[in-house]
Amino acid sequence: MTRYRSISLRSQDIRQTLDALPLGHGTQHSKARAEVVERPSWMTRVENGAVAEARTRSFLLDRFWLLERSIDLEGADLIVQRRLTNKSLLDRTPPQLGYVQAKFYANVKTTHYVHREYVVDGDTPRPEFFVVCHTGAEGSAHAYFLTASDIVDNFTLTPDSHSRPDCYAMPGTVLLAQRFEIVDRGRVLDAIERALRDADFYRNRTFLSWAMPRVPEEHPPILPMYEESIDNWWGDIPEGFDKVRDAARRAQWDVREVLEMLCEIETSSDPERCQALAEELWHHWGNRVTLPDDMYDPELYGAVLHHKRRYEELSGSGLLGAHAALRRSALEMIGEYVDRVMPLRRDQVVTVKVRYDPRTLLQVSFDFALVSAASLWEGGPEDDWRFEAVPDTRGVLQTIPGHVEVYLVPGVYLHWRHEDSEWTVDSGPWTDQVAWAVQGAVGMLCEEILGLRFEA
């Protein structure tokens, strides 16, 4: 660092000398100024590298512990560890570390290279390796995130004849795209944390498979695509998936016992033992083993297929980050508005006009209004709040590319408290009390937007 500081001081001295030159020097003065302003390329590279590492460090500190290293091995500018207070690097099975390279792109003409061995183990992308890239300065700064799989799928290896052989070439013309841009910071941090969590699970299972006689009954992590926040009509897919696996676990004990008895009958050389087993098998199990009813759910299956289709559409279009940011923004904005206007009567309707760029799903804006149900739907009330034409307590009013309007009737979730003669809720802020209704409205909003984007 002393070298850079001394260079900066000499440049300042030169500038002061130039300022003291008579104006008559004219062209020589201007030329000398230009030579000072135009810094050496190596200095620019050092500065850009420092900027990229500082921005990446600030980004990762929101979620992880950062470990220091004096030299760059495994291609790691930064090493991250999940914030686990019950795990230590001195443990027999220490927590998995993540390795992050930080890059700075001066413009789209910049190309960076990453060594192949950093990215893949054999032919398999390393789940713990990531690249965070930066471009721009101050108000125009942008950041981009890539996993090892992203690098393998979108960039090519350099040949042996190249000046940087056996490296993934990452040109700015490909990398500086919305597909990789960090639009929603939380989603990227979630992705890194899931990758390290999954790596911990599989490594611990491998260790326990020989260190202990039986692996603990713990489900392997669900595929990352199903942890993306994509709304569906069924419910929480990871939670439903765990229930299915729990049912399968309960059933397998029965099936395992039956299988062990059948195998013993087949391999037995003792007719008496064979018949005794057959009698026990018939007595306890009859002539078949019945699978549990809750192991197959056609509604869950449909929701899974829908989620996968939307994920592939968003991923293929490079819009996963934009969708996550839009959804998060909608949840926050609608939740805050409902919290501000509640309590409402049961015939008061919150309408939300959402405008956005239909191509990128960015530049999102929200316009709220509080109107009466009678102004939206004709007909008299069925009861004290619902009008005949109102399809639900939340729904879609208008939908065109770039403009979707949804509504929510939050007053229906109030309870009449006789002692105070007022509509109220049990306890807590309004956003908590009507959170599921807000989530439902946001789910409808996002599905309409995705339908317009991919099915129009």
BAKE-226956 format. One record per residue (C-alpha): z, y, x; residue number from 1. Coordinates in pm, 1 decimal, always signed. Last residue first. Layout:
N
> z:y:x:i
> Z:Y:X:NUM .
...
END
This chain:
456
> z:y:x:i
> -2444.8:-1444.5:-4938.7:456 .
> -2246.0:-1747.3:-4826.2:455 .
> -2120.4:-1647.3:-4481.4:454 .
> -2019.6:-1281.3:-4498.4:453 .
> -1977.3:-1245.1:-4874.6:452 .
> -1769.5:-1563.6:-4890.8:451 .
> -1566.1:-1447.7:-4591.4:450 .
> -1484.9:-1116.8:-4761.5:449 .
> -1401.0:-1288.7:-5090.8:448 .
> -1179.7:-1537.2:-4906.7:447 .
> -1001.3:-1253.3:-4726.2:446 .
> -924.5:-1066.8:-5048.9:445 .
> -813.4:-1379.9:-5234.3:444 .
> -575.4:-1465.9:-4949.7:443 .
> -450.2:-1106.6:-4942.7:442 .
> -367.5:-1129.2:-5313.3:441 .
> -188.6:-1462.0:-5259.6:440 .
> +2.9:-1324.0:-4963.4:439 .
> +115.4:-1030.8:-5177.4:438 .
> +229.0:-1275.7:-5448.5:437 .
> +413.9:-1486.5:-5189.0:436 .
> +586.7:-1178.4:-5051.7:435 .
> +710.8:-1056.9:-5392.2:434 .
> +1083.7:-1075.4:-5321.3:433 .
> +1051.9:-1022.6:-4947.0:432 .
> +841.0:-706.7:-4984.2:431 .
> +1078.7:-581.4:-5251.0:430 .
> +1365.7:-567.2:-5003.5:429 .
> +1663.8:-802.5:-5039.7:428 .
> +1855.5:-924.7:-5340.7:427 .
> +1821.4:-1085.9:-5683.9:426 .
> +1550.3:-863.4:-5822.4:425 .
> +1574.8:-580.5:-6074.9:424 .
> +1471.8:-464.9:-6420.3:423 .
> +1739.1:-250.1:-6576.4:422 .
> +2018.8:-257.9:-6833.2:421 .
> +2289.8:-268.6:-6565.3:420 .
> +2493.6:-549.9:-6723.3:419 .
> +2183.0:-698.8:-6879.3:418 .
> +1991.4:-764.3:-6556.4:417 .
> +1626.8:-825.1:-6648.2:416 .
> +1444.5:-1004.0:-6367.1:415 .
> +1144.8:-862.7:-6178.2:414 .
> +851.9:-1079.1:-6068.4:413 .
> +624.0:-946.8:-6341.1:412 .
> +641.7:-599.4:-6188.0:411 .
> +422.6:-706.3:-5892.8:410 .
> +93.9:-698.8:-6086.9:409 .
> -160.6:-718.4:-5801.7:408 .
> -523.6:-613.6:-5787.7:407 .
> -818.7:-664.0:-5555.6:406 .
> -1117.5:-445.5:-5466.2:405 .
> -1371.3:-556.4:-5206.0:404 .
> -1616.2:-324.3:-5029.1:403 .
> -1830.3:-398.4:-4721.1:402 .
> -2053.6:-649.3:-4896.7:401 .
> -1982.4:-623.1:-5270.8:400 .
> -1677.9:-745.0:-5464.0:399 .
> -1495.2:-588.7:-5754.7:398 .
> -1179.9:-671.6:-5950.8:397 .
> -1035.3:-967.2:-5761.1:396 .
> -702.0:-1131.0:-5849.3:395 .
> -326.1:-1108.9:-5880.6:394 .
> -82.0:-1166.2:-6168.1:393 .
> -349.4:-1381.5:-6328.2:392 .
> -659.4:-1375.3:-6548.9:391 .
> -574.5:-1052.1:-6731.0:390 .
> -797.8:-1052.9:-7039.8:389 .
> -519.5:-1137.4:-7282.2:388 .
> -289.6:-868.1:-7148.3:387 .
> +36.3:-968.8:-6983.9:386 .
> +354.3:-758.8:-6981.0:385 .
> +579.1:-787.1:-7284.6:384 .
> +391.8:-1075.6:-7441.1:383 .
> +28.4:-1145.9:-7528.2:382 .
> -40.5:-772.6:-7498.9:381 .
> -329.8:-622.0:-7686.8:380 .
> -689.8:-633.6:-7578.9:379 .
> -904.3:-463.7:-7317.9:378 .
> -850.1:-488.7:-6945.2:377 .
> -847.6:-227.3:-6670.3:376 .
> -707.2:+86.9:-6832.5:375 .
> -474.9:-122.8:-7051.0:374 .
> -315.8:-274.6:-6738.3:373 .
> -192.5:+70.3:-6639.1:372 .
> -281.6:+215.7:-6300.7:371 .
> -126.4:+255.5:-5953.5:370 .
> -387.9:+321.0:-5687.4:369 .
> -428.4:+221.9:-5323.6:368 .
> -715.3:+288.1:-5081.9:367 .
> -729.5:+71.4:-4768.7:366 .
> -952.9:+106.2:-4461.5:365 .
> -1097.8:-150.7:-4220.8:364 .
> -1321.0:-45.4:-3931.4:363 .
> -1374.8:-411.8:-3831.7:362 .
> -1512.7:-715.6:-4018.3:361 .
> -1803.4:-710.4:-3765.5:360 .
> -2106.8:-737.6:-3995.7:359 .
> -1951.1:-637.9:-4327.7:358 .
> -1791.0:-325.3:-4171.9:357 .
> -1487.0:-265.1:-4389.3:356 .
> -1367.1:-105.2:-4711.6:355 .
> -1070.8:-238.2:-4906.2:354 .
> -990.9:-95.8:-5247.2:353 .
> -641.3:-199.5:-5353.8:352 .
> -523.8:-186.3:-5714.9:351 .
> -154.3:-203.9:-5809.6:350 .
> -108.9:-271.0:-6181.0:349 .
> +160.9:-144.5:-6415.7:348 .
> +213.1:-344.7:-6736.0:347 .
> +527.7:-519.8:-6611.2:346 .
> +693.0:-195.8:-6522.1:345 .
> +730.5:-116.7:-6155.7:344 .
> +1024.6:-122.7:-5913.3:343 .
> +865.8:-79.3:-5668.4:342 .
> +636.3:+193.0:-5534.3:341 .
> +731.8:+189.2:-5162.4:340 .
> +782.2:-185.4:-5122.6:339 .
> +447.2:-246.9:-5290.9:338 .
> +281.0:-4.9:-5048.3:337 .
> +445.4:-165.2:-4743.2:336 .
> +338.4:-514.7:-4849.5:335 .
> -18.5:-400.2:-4915.6:334 .
> -45.7:-235.4:-4572.2:333 .
> +126.3:-510.9:-4373.0:332 .
> -50.7:-805.9:-4535.0:331 .
> -386.1:-627.0:-4520.6:330 .
> -342.6:-542.2:-4150.6:329 .
> -259.7:-902.9:-4065.1:328 .
> -564.3:-1026.0:-4256.7:327 .
> -799.4:-775.1:-4094.6:326 .
> -663.7:-850.8:-3744.9:325 .
> -697.4:-1226.3:-3794.4:324 .
> -1051.1:-1183.9:-3927.3:323 .
> -1150.2:-965.6:-3631.2:322 .
> -1004.9:-1216.2:-3384.3:321 .
> -1186.2:-1511.8:-3538.2:320 .
> -1511.4:-1317.2:-3569.1:319 .
> -1723.5:-1456.2:-3283.2:318 .
> -1987.5:-1577.5:-3529.5:317 .
> -1948.5:-1944.4:-3434.6:316 .
> -1569.8:-1909.5:-3440.6:315 .
> -1568.9:-1750.7:-3784.9:314 .
> -1805.9:-2009.3:-3932.5:313 .
> -1626.3:-2297.7:-3757.8:312 .
> -1289.9:-2176.3:-3885.2:311 .
> -1424.6:-2129.2:-4238.1:310 .
> -1560.9:-2484.6:-4241.9:309 .
> -1238.3:-2628.2:-4098.2:308 .
> -1026.4:-2445.6:-4356.1:307 .
> -1246.4:-2571.1:-4641.8:306 .
> -1229.7:-2929.3:-4512.5:305 .
> -851.0:-2903.0:-4482.7:304 .
> -818.5:-2751.8:-4831.8:303 .
> -1025.4:-3037.4:-4977.5:302 .
> -808.3:-3296.3:-4803.1:301 .
> -493.8:-3121.7:-4928.5:300 .
> -627.1:-3140.1:-5284.5:299 .
> -725.0:-3506.1:-5240.5:298 .
> -370.5:-3595.4:-5128.7:297 .
> -340.5:-3930.2:-4954.1:296 .
> -6.2:-4038.6:-4801.5:295 .
> +197.5:-3941.2:-5106.9:294 .
> +128.7:-4261.8:-5299.6:293 .
> +277.5:-4485.1:-5030.8:292 .
> +69.4:-4790.9:-4936.7:291 .
> +148.0:-5114.9:-5112.5:290 .
> +172.6:-5431.9:-4901.1:289 .
> +24.2:-5740.1:-5063.2:288 .
> +96.1:-6093.1:-5191.9:287 .
> +466.2:-6051.0:-5261.6:286 .
> +648.4:-5846.8:-4997.4:285 .
> +1011.1:-5959.6:-4995.4:284 .
> +994.7:-6306.8:-5145.9:283 .
> +647.4:-6382.2:-5017.5:282 .
> +736.0:-6285.3:-4662.9:281 .
> +1066.3:-6470.7:-4675.7:280 .
> +893.2:-6784.0:-4803.8:279 .
> +619.8:-6752.1:-4540.2:278 .
> +881.7:-6709.6:-4266.9:277 .
> +1063.9:-7024.1:-4382.4:276 .
> +731.6:-7205.1:-4402.9:275 .
> +642.4:-7120.4:-4041.9:274 .
> +988.4:-7205.5:-3915.6:273 .
> +961.8:-7548.4:-4075.0:272 .
> +606.0:-7597.8:-3950.2:271 .
> +711.5:-7524.1:-3589.3:270 .
> +416.3:-7448.2:-3358.1:269 .
> +406.7:-7081.1:-3459.9:268 .
> +121.5:-6852.4:-3350.1:267 .
> -11.0:-6768.4:-3698.2:266 .
> +333.7:-6763.3:-3858.4:265 .
> +465.0:-6531.9:-3583.1:264 .
> +167.4:-6299.5:-3626.3:263 .
> +223.5:-6285.4:-4002.0:262 .
> +592.9:-6200.4:-3952.7:261 .
> +515.2:-5927.1:-3698.9:260 .
> +249.5:-5781.2:-3928.6:259 .
> +488.7:-5771.1:-4224.7:258 .
> +755.1:-5594.9:-4017.0:257 .
> +499.4:-5348.9:-3881.7:256 .
> +365.3:-5276.4:-4230.2:255 .
> +713.2:-5195.8:-4355.8:254 .
> +792.8:-4980.3:-4054.9:253 .
> +448.3:-4826.9:-4083.4:252 .
> +519.4:-4697.5:-4432.6:251 .
> +794.1:-4457.3:-4326.4:250 .
> +578.8:-4320.2:-4045.1:249 .
> +280.2:-4284.3:-4278.2:248 .
> +492.3:-4084.8:-4523.6:247 .
> +612.9:-3860.8:-4239.2:246 .
> +252.2:-3816.9:-4128.8:245 .
> +155.7:-3701.4:-4478.2:244 .
> +452.0:-3462.5:-4488.3:243 .
> +354.8:-3322.7:-4146.3:242 .
> +0.7:-3257.1:-4271.4:241 .
> +135.4:-3067.5:-4571.1:240 .
> +335.6:-2838.6:-4342.2:239 .
> +38.2:-2784.3:-4110.0:238 .
> -189.3:-2715.4:-4414.1:237 .
> +34.5:-2456.3:-4583.4:236 .
> -98.9:-2408.2:-4938.0:235 .
> -373.2:-2537.0:-5166.6:234 .
> -596.2:-2239.0:-5254.1:233 .
> -686.0:-2153.0:-4894.6:232 .
> -618.6:-1870.9:-4648.0:231 .
> -715.5:-1878.9:-4281.1:230 .
> -430.1:-1799.6:-4041.5:229 .
> -534.1:-2018.7:-3747.1:228 .
> -293.5:-2309.0:-3704.5:227 .
> -556.0:-2553.8:-3829.7:226 .
> -789.8:-2468.3:-3541.1:225 .
> -513.6:-2552.4:-3291.3:224 .
> -520.0:-2924.5:-3380.0:223 .
> -176.5:-3031.5:-3504.9:222 .
> +89.8:-3100.0:-3243.2:221 .
> +197.3:-3461.7:-3185.4:220 .
> +462.3:-3575.8:-3432.7:219 .
> +803.0:-3670.0:-3293.7:218 .
> +972.9:-4004.4:-3328.3:217 .
> +1106.8:-4035.2:-2976.0:216 .
> +897.1:-4261.1:-2750.2:215 .
> +1050.7:-4604.1:-2705.6:214 .
> +1184.5:-4793.5:-2400.5:213 .
> +1242.5:-4474.6:-2197.8:212 .
> +1112.2:-4357.9:-1857.6:211 .
> +769.6:-4518.4:-1899.4:210 .
> +655.4:-4362.9:-2227.8:209 .
> +899.2:-4074.2:-2174.1:208 .
> +690.1:-3922.6:-1896.5:207 .
> +363.3:-3945.2:-2091.7:206 .
> +536.9:-3801.3:-2399.1:205 .
> +673.4:-3514.8:-2191.6:204 .
> +323.4:-3436.1:-2061.7:203 .
> +177.1:-3451.3:-2411.9:202 .
> +441.0:-3222.7:-2563.2:201 .
> +452.6:-2971.0:-2278.4:200 .
> +73.4:-2932.6:-2287.5:199 .
> +96.8:-2872.2:-2662.0:198 .
> +358.7:-2599.0:-2614.6:197 .
> +155.5:-2437.7:-2334.0:196 .
> -158.1:-2429.9:-2550.0:195 .
> +36.2:-2309.8:-2854.4:194 .
> +188.2:-2022.4:-2654.1:193 .
> -150.9:-1912.0:-2521.8:192 .
> -304.7:-1920.9:-2871.8:191 .
> -9.1:-1734.9:-3024.2:190 .
> -46.4:-1460.9:-2760.9:189 .
> -412.9:-1431.4:-2858.0:188 .
> -334.0:-1414.3:-3232.5:187 .
> -60.8:-1154.9:-3176.1:186 .
> -295.0:-926.6:-2984.3:185 .
> -544.5:-897.5:-3271.9:184 .
> -875.4:-743.3:-3163.1:183 .
> -878.5:-900.9:-2817.3:182 .
> -1253.8:-920.9:-2757.3:181 .
> -1401.8:-1265.2:-2687.5:180 .
> -1651.2:-1298.9:-2973.7:179 .
> -1679.7:-919.5:-2994.9:178 .
> -1882.0:-921.0:-2674.6:177 .
> -1815.5:-810.7:-2316.9:176 .
> -1851.4:-1164.2:-2181.3:175 .
> -2224.4:-1216.2:-2218.9:174 .
> -2371.0:-895.6:-2070.8:173 .
> -2062.3:-870.2:-1850.7:172 .
> -2173.8:-1170.2:-1650.2:171 .
> -1932.3:-1464.1:-1606.4:170 .
> -2064.8:-1698.8:-1338.1:169 .
> -1861.1:-2020.5:-1331.8:168 .
> -1827.5:-2123.9:-969.9:167 .
> -1967.2:-2417.9:-774.9:166 .
> -2131.2:-2196.1:-512.2:165 .
> -2058.5:-1822.6:-467.7:164 .
> -2351.1:-1714.2:-244.8:163 .
> -2566.4:-1954.0:-449.1:162 .
> -2747.6:-2245.1:-282.2:161 .
> -2488.3:-2493.1:-412.6:160 .
> -2574.3:-2395.9:-768.4:159 .
> -2364.8:-2160.2:-986.3:158 .
> -2197.5:-2310.4:-1289.5:157 .
> -2286.9:-2184.2:-1635.9:156 .
> -2100.2:-1985.2:-1899.9:155 .
> -2040.8:-2019.5:-2274.1:154 .
> -1892.6:-2363.2:-2341.2:153 .
> -1710.6:-2413.4:-2010.0:152 .
> -1564.6:-2060.1:-2012.6:151 .
> -1453.4:-2082.3:-2375.2:150 .
> -1291.8:-2420.9:-2304.3:149 .
> -1095.2:-2268.8:-2014.7:148 .
> -964.3:-2007.8:-2254.9:147 .
> -1106.9:-1658.7:-2270.3:146 .
> -961.3:-1322.1:-2367.7:145 .
> -1117.9:-976.6:-2370.5:144 .
> -962.8:-629.3:-2341.4:143 .
> -1096.0:-282.4:-2427.0:142 .
> -1009.4:+63.5:-2291.8:141 .
> -1190.0:+364.4:-2442.0:140 .
> -879.7:+579.6:-2494.0:139 .
> -759.5:+539.5:-2133.0:138 .
> -1027.5:+368.0:-1928.0:137 .
> -1298.8:+111.4:-1993.2:136 .
> -1308.5:-260.6:-1927.3:135 .
> -1060.0:-544.8:-1913.8:134 .
> -1073.6:-921.3:-1879.6:133 .
> -806.4:-1182.4:-1948.9:132 .
> -881.8:-1532.3:-1818.3:131 .
> -684.9:-1841.2:-1916.0:130 .
> -580.0:-2175.9:-1763.7:129 .
> -312.6:-2397.1:-1927.7:128 .
> -550.4:-2604.8:-2143.3:127 .
> -753.4:-2712.3:-1837.1:126 .
> -1104.8:-2793.3:-1953.4:125 .
> -1188.8:-3163.9:-1906.9:124 .
> -1474.6:-3269.8:-1679.9:123 .
> -1261.5:-3352.1:-1376.3:122 .
> -977.6:-3109.4:-1435.6:121 .
> -1162.6:-2796.8:-1537.9:120 .
> -1121.9:-2419.1:-1505.7:119 .
> -948.4:-2368.2:-1171.5:118 .
> -1156.3:-2642.8:-1009.2:117 .
> -1476.1:-2462.1:-1113.1:116 .
> -1393.8:-2144.9:-925.3:115 .
> -1419.8:-1829.7:-1137.4:114 .
> -1689.1:-1568.1:-1075.8:113 .
> -1720.7:-1211.4:-1201.3:112 .
> -2037.3:-1025.9:-1293.1:111 .
> -2059.3:-650.0:-1351.9:110 .
> -2379.0:-516.9:-1510.8:109 .
> -2201.6:-480.8:-1847.2:108 .
> -1979.3:-208.6:-1701.9:107 .
> -1682.4:-157.4:-1464.6:106 .
> -1555.5:-499.9:-1564.9:105 .
> -1198.5:-572.8:-1460.8:104 .
> -1062.2:-926.4:-1425.9:103 .
> -715.0:-1079.7:-1464.8:102 .
> -667.3:-1451.9:-1402.7:101 .
> -392.7:-1628.4:-1594.6:100 .
> -220.8:-1957.6:-1511.9:99 .
> +19.1:-2102.2:-1767.5:98 .
> +328.1:-2299.9:-1674.8:97 .
> +441.1:-2618.6:-1847.6:96 .
> +815.9:-2653.9:-1887.0:95 .
> +996.5:-2878.0:-1637.8:94 .
> +1015.4:-3256.6:-1696.5:93 .
> +1277.3:-3372.5:-1445.2:92 .
> +1429.8:-3025.8:-1483.1:91 .
> +1436.6:-2778.4:-1192.3:90 .
> +1185.6:-2544.5:-1361.2:89 .
> +1445.0:-2512.6:-1636.5:88 .
> +1444.6:-2569.2:-2011.3:87 .
> +1702.9:-2473.6:-2276.5:86 .
> +1637.9:-2098.5:-2249.5:85 .
> +1271.2:-2140.5:-2331.0:84 .
> +1075.3:-1814.7:-2312.1:83 .
> +737.4:-1972.5:-2243.3:82 .
> +626.5:-1939.9:-1883.6:81 .
> +344.0:-1731.9:-1741.8:80 .
> +188.6:-1719.6:-1396.3:79 .
> -21.9:-1415.0:-1306.9:78 .
> -314.4:-1364.5:-1067.8:77 .
> -361.6:-1738.9:-1076.2:76 .
> -671.9:-1901.6:-935.5:75 .
> -478.3:-2219.5:-861.4:74 .
> -334.2:-2023.8:-565.8:73 .
> -319.4:-1647.0:-515.2:72 .
> -46.7:-1553.9:-265.9:71 .
> +303.7:-1402.6:-299.1:70 .
> +374.6:-1552.4:-637.6:69 .
> +587.4:-1397.9:-913.1:68 .
> +667.3:-1558.0:-1247.0:67 .
> +608.0:-1379.5:-1576.1:66 .
> +824.5:-1464.3:-1878.5:65 .
> +628.1:-1465.0:-2198.7:64 .
> +577.2:-1290.0:-2534.6:63 .
> +539.7:-912.0:-2504.4:62 .
> +530.4:-949.2:-2124.9:61 .
> +177.7:-1090.5:-2157.3:60 .
> +14.2:-759.2:-2254.3:59 .
> +194.7:-551.4:-1990.5:58 .
> +100.9:-802.9:-1719.7:57 .
> -261.7:-802.0:-1834.7:56 .
> -278.3:-423.2:-1818.2:55 .
> -123.0:-418.3:-1469.6:54 .
> -349.6:-698.5:-1342.3:53 .
> -666.0:-530.7:-1469.7:52 .
> -566.2:-189.1:-1331.5:51 .
> -481.7:-336.0:-989.2:50 .
> -813.4:-518.2:-977.3:49 .
> -999.7:-200.9:-1071.8:48 .
> -822.2:-7.5:-794.7:47 .
> -898.6:-271.6:-532.6:46 .
> -1262.2:-295.2:-640.4:45 .
> -1299.5:+84.0:-634.7:44 .
> -1153.3:+94.5:-283.6:43 .
> -1398.2:-172.9:-166.1:42 .
> -1688.2:+24.4:-310.9:41 .
> -1602.0:+330.5:-101.5:40 .
> -1535.0:+648.2:-302.7:39 .
> -1802.1:+893.2:-414.0:38 .
> -1591.7:+1204.8:-466.9:37 .
> -1575.8:+1276.5:-93.5:36 .
> -1949.5:+1239.8:-39.1:35 .
> -2021.8:+1459.4:-341.0:34 .
> -1798.4:+1735.3:-202.5:33 .
> -1979.7:+1722.8:+131.6:32 .
> -2312.7:+1759.3:-44.8:31 .
> -2187.6:+2054.3:-246.4:30 .
> -2060.8:+2238.2:+64.8:29 .
> -2376.8:+2158.2:+264.3:28 .
> -2587.4:+2298.8:-18.8:27 .
> -2407.5:+2633.7:-35.1:26 .
> -2243.4:+2718.7:+299.7:25 .
> -2248.8:+3075.4:+178.0:24 .
> -1952.3:+3011.8:-44.5:23 .
> -1730.2:+3025.2:+259.5:22 .
> -1533.5:+2705.0:+326.1:21 .
> -1165.5:+2704.4:+214.6:20 .
> -1236.1:+2470.9:-77.5:19 .
> -1397.0:+2228.4:+166.6:18 .
> -1082.7:+2224.3:+382.2:17 .
> -865.1:+2159.9:+77.9:16 .
> -1096.2:+1874.1:-24.8:15 .
> -1074.7:+1724.1:+322.4:14 .
> -694.0:+1738.0:+314.2:13 .
> -692.2:+1565.0:-23.9:12 .
> -917.0:+1289.4:+106.7:11 .
> -683.1:+1244.7:+403.0:10 .
> -387.0:+1210.0:+167.0:9 .
> -559.6:+946.8:-46.9:8 .
> -648.7:+746.3:+261.0:7 .
> -282.3:+752.4:+372.7:6 .
> -167.8:+618.6:+34.3:5 .
> -422.0:+335.9:+40.6:4 .
> -308.5:+219.7:+386.5:3 .
> +61.1:+237.5:+295.6:2 .
> +0.0:+0.0:+0.0:1 .
END
